[in-house]
Amino acid sequence: MRKTSGRVILILMISLGLLVLSGCADPGQKSDSDASQEKPPLADSQEDPVMPAPPTLEEENKHEVSESDRIPGWKMFNARVSISELTDHGSQPLNDGRMVGFSIHFPGSWTLDSSVIYNADNKKTAEIPPVVLLKIDQEEEFLDYTPVMDEELISHQVFNTESCLGSKTITRIDTESGSWYPHIYRLIDENYGFTMVLYSEELNTEDEALYDEIMDTFSFRQ
């Protein structure tokens, strides 16, 4: 019995020594290897920011019609619009976000719907194509309007306003319902080209004088 008890005590002592040498630790404590594998929580500053949606073309372009401060009874059209570039087939919007402002005055009985203007009888009287960016060698080309198919050239002349160089081209287009006469006005400064087309059902000095007066009120605004 004593020998057996001595062996049991010896075995227990050896086992206890092995546990001490193996560095037995608290089972609730993480080892260094476990800690290195655990990923730290993402800090608030590292979270992906929520970016606002880019403005649409309608939000970028600003149109405002107010009472004219220049001609009593008239309206003033203020606009800030995206710029296009001239191409062989007309104009093409630029994708760099550049914009330009302009203002023009017109009779108070006329109404504006986007880029189209209607007279008191709700007939289309004018329209405004996109403003274009002009390269150095494009000014003359822009001012020298070339009639399109089925459009007859009536007259073409160059003129000056207070702030721009311009051209006026009158053409005739025949349709089944009769003839009509576009008056194509083009104005340029050092960088941009503006176009406004006004329509008449017949050639008359009254319309032409009114259209000239409208174009004299135009100015670019950076």
C-alpha positions as CSV (number, residue, x, y, z in Angstrom):
1,M,0.0,0.0,0.0
2,R,2.8,2.5,0.8
3,K,4.6,1.7,-2.6
4,T,1.3,2.2,-4.5
5,S,0.6,5.5,-2.7
6,G,4.2,6.7,-3.4
7,R,3.8,6.0,-7.1
8,V,0.5,7.8,-7.3
9,I,2.0,10.9,-5.5
10,L,5.0,10.8,-8.0
11,I,2.7,10.7,-11.0
12,L,0.7,13.6,-9.7
13,M,3.8,15.6,-9.1
14,I,5.1,15.0,-12.7
15,S,1.7,16.0,-14.2
16,L,1.6,19.2,-12.2
17,G,5.1,20.0,-13.4
18,L,4.2,19.5,-17.0
19,L,1.2,21.9,-16.7
20,V,3.5,24.6,-15.2
21,L,6.0,24.2,-18.0
22,S,3.4,24.4,-20.7
23,G,2.3,27.9,-19.5
24,C,-1.3,27.0,-18.8
25,A,-3.3,30.3,-18.8
26,D,-6.8,31.5,-18.1
27,P,-9.1,29.8,-20.7
28,G,-10.9,33.1,-21.2
29,Q,-7.8,35.0,-22.2
30,K,-6.9,35.2,-26.0
31,S,-3.4,34.1,-27.0
32,D,-1.1,36.3,-29.0
33,S,-1.8,34.4,-32.2
34,D,-5.6,34.7,-31.8
35,A,-5.2,38.4,-31.2
36,S,-3.1,39.0,-34.3
37,Q,-5.8,37.2,-36.5
38,E,-8.7,39.3,-35.1
39,K,-9.5,42.3,-37.3
40,P,-9.9,45.6,-35.4
41,P,-13.3,47.3,-35.8
42,L,-13.6,49.9,-38.7
43,A,-13.2,53.4,-37.3
44,D,-15.9,56.0,-38.3
45,S,-13.3,57.9,-40.3
46,Q,-12.7,54.8,-42.5
47,E,-16.2,54.3,-43.5
48,D,-17.0,54.9,-47.2
49,P,-18.5,58.5,-47.5
50,V,-22.0,58.8,-49.0
51,M,-21.6,61.0,-52.0
52,P,-24.5,63.1,-53.2
53,A,-25.9,62.4,-56.7
54,P,-24.5,64.7,-59.4
55,P,-26.9,67.4,-60.6
56,T,-28.9,66.6,-63.7
57,L,-28.8,68.7,-66.8
58,E,-32.1,70.3,-65.9
59,E,-30.8,71.2,-62.4
60,E,-27.6,72.7,-63.9
61,N,-29.3,74.9,-66.5
62,K,-31.0,77.9,-64.9
63,H,-33.8,79.9,-66.6
64,E,-35.5,82.9,-65.1
65,V,-38.0,85.3,-66.6
66,S,-38.6,88.6,-64.9
67,E,-39.8,92.1,-65.6
68,S,-37.5,93.9,-67.9
69,D,-35.3,96.6,-66.3
70,R,-34.6,98.1,-69.7
71,I,-37.8,98.4,-71.7
72,P,-41.1,99.1,-69.9
73,G,-43.7,96.3,-70.5
74,W,-41.1,93.8,-71.7
75,K,-39.7,90.7,-70.0
76,M,-36.1,89.8,-69.4
77,F,-34.8,86.2,-69.8
78,N,-31.8,85.4,-67.7
79,A,-30.2,82.0,-68.3
80,R,-27.2,80.0,-67.3
81,V,-26.7,77.0,-69.7
82,S,-24.3,74.2,-70.6
83,I,-22.0,74.9,-73.5
84,S,-21.9,72.9,-76.7
85,E,-19.2,72.7,-79.5
86,L,-19.6,73.1,-83.2
87,T,-19.6,69.9,-85.3
88,D,-20.1,69.2,-89.0
89,H,-23.7,68.3,-88.2
90,G,-24.6,71.2,-85.9
91,S,-23.6,71.2,-82.2
92,Q,-22.7,68.6,-79.6
93,P,-22.8,69.2,-75.7
94,L,-19.5,69.4,-74.0
95,N,-18.8,66.9,-71.1
96,D,-16.6,69.1,-69.0
97,G,-19.4,71.0,-67.1
98,R,-18.6,74.4,-68.5
99,M,-21.5,76.9,-68.5
100,V,-22.2,80.4,-69.6
101,G,-24.8,83.0,-68.8
102,F,-26.7,85.4,-71.0
103,S,-29.7,87.7,-70.9
104,I,-32.1,89.0,-73.5
105,H,-35.3,91.0,-73.4
106,F,-38.6,90.4,-75.4
107,P,-42.2,91.7,-75.5
108,G,-44.2,91.2,-72.3
109,S,-47.1,89.4,-74.2
110,W,-44.7,86.6,-75.3
111,T,-44.1,83.5,-73.2
112,L,-41.1,81.2,-72.8
113,D,-41.3,77.4,-72.6
114,S,-37.8,76.0,-72.2
115,S,-36.0,77.4,-75.3
116,V,-39.1,78.2,-77.4
117,I,-40.9,81.5,-77.3
118,Y,-44.6,82.0,-78.2
119,N,-46.4,85.2,-79.1
120,A,-49.8,86.4,-77.7
121,D,-51.6,84.1,-80.1
122,N,-49.7,81.1,-78.8
123,K,-47.8,80.7,-82.0
124,K,-44.1,79.8,-82.0
125,T,-42.3,83.1,-82.6
126,A,-38.7,82.2,-81.7
127,E,-36.4,79.6,-80.5
128,I,-32.9,79.5,-78.9
129,P,-30.5,76.8,-79.9
130,P,-27.6,75.8,-77.6
131,V,-24.8,78.3,-77.0
132,V,-21.5,77.1,-78.6
133,L,-17.8,77.4,-77.7
134,L,-15.9,79.0,-80.5
135,K,-12.4,78.2,-81.6
136,I,-10.2,80.9,-83.1
137,D,-11.0,79.8,-86.7
138,Q,-14.7,79.3,-86.2
139,E,-16.0,82.9,-85.7
140,E,-16.5,83.6,-89.5
141,E,-18.0,80.1,-90.1
142,F,-20.5,80.7,-87.3
143,L,-21.6,84.1,-88.5
144,D,-21.8,83.0,-92.1
145,Y,-25.1,81.0,-91.9
146,T,-25.6,78.6,-94.8
147,P,-29.2,77.8,-95.7
148,V,-30.2,74.1,-95.5
149,M,-32.1,72.1,-98.1
150,D,-35.4,73.7,-99.3
151,E,-34.4,77.0,-97.7
152,E,-34.0,80.0,-99.9
153,L,-31.5,82.8,-99.0
154,I,-33.2,86.2,-98.9
155,S,-30.6,88.4,-97.3
156,H,-27.5,88.3,-95.1
157,Q,-25.8,91.1,-93.3
158,V,-23.2,91.7,-90.5
159,F,-23.9,94.2,-87.6
160,N,-22.7,95.2,-84.2
161,T,-24.5,95.5,-80.8
162,E,-23.2,97.1,-77.7
163,S,-21.3,94.0,-76.7
164,C,-21.2,91.6,-79.6
165,L,-20.5,91.2,-83.3
166,G,-23.5,89.6,-85.1
167,S,-25.1,88.5,-88.4
168,K,-28.7,88.5,-89.6
169,T,-29.7,86.0,-92.2
170,I,-33.3,85.9,-93.6
171,T,-34.5,82.9,-95.5
172,R,-37.7,81.6,-96.9
173,I,-39.2,78.1,-96.5
174,D,-42.2,77.0,-98.5
175,T,-44.6,74.5,-97.1
176,E,-48.0,73.1,-98.0
177,S,-49.7,75.7,-95.8
178,G,-47.7,78.6,-97.2
179,S,-44.3,80.3,-96.8
180,W,-42.6,81.5,-93.6
181,Y,-39.5,83.5,-93.1
182,P,-36.9,82.6,-90.4
183,H,-34.7,85.4,-89.2
184,I,-31.5,83.8,-88.0
185,Y,-29.5,86.0,-85.7
186,R,-26.0,85.0,-84.5
187,L,-23.9,86.9,-82.0
188,I,-20.4,86.2,-80.9
189,D,-17.9,87.5,-78.3
190,E,-14.4,86.4,-77.7
191,N,-15.4,82.9,-76.7
192,Y,-19.0,82.0,-77.4
193,G,-21.6,82.0,-80.1
194,F,-25.3,82.6,-79.5
195,T,-28.2,81.9,-81.9
196,M,-31.8,83.1,-81.9
197,V,-34.2,82.3,-84.7
198,L,-37.4,84.5,-85.0
199,Y,-40.2,83.6,-87.4
200,S,-42.5,85.7,-89.6
201,E,-45.3,84.6,-91.9
202,E,-44.4,87.4,-94.3
203,L,-41.6,89.8,-94.9
204,N,-42.4,93.2,-93.3
205,T,-40.4,96.0,-91.8
206,E,-42.4,96.0,-88.6
207,D,-41.3,92.4,-87.6
208,E,-37.7,93.1,-88.7
209,A,-37.5,96.3,-86.6
210,L,-38.8,94.4,-83.6
211,Y,-36.4,91.5,-84.0
212,D,-33.5,93.9,-84.3
213,E,-34.5,95.7,-81.1
214,I,-34.7,92.3,-79.3
215,M,-31.2,91.4,-80.4
216,D,-29.8,94.7,-79.3
217,T,-30.7,93.8,-75.7
218,F,-28.6,90.6,-75.7
219,S,-25.5,90.2,-73.6
220,F,-23.3,87.4,-72.3
221,R,-22.8,87.0,-68.6
222,Q,-19.9,85.0,-67.2
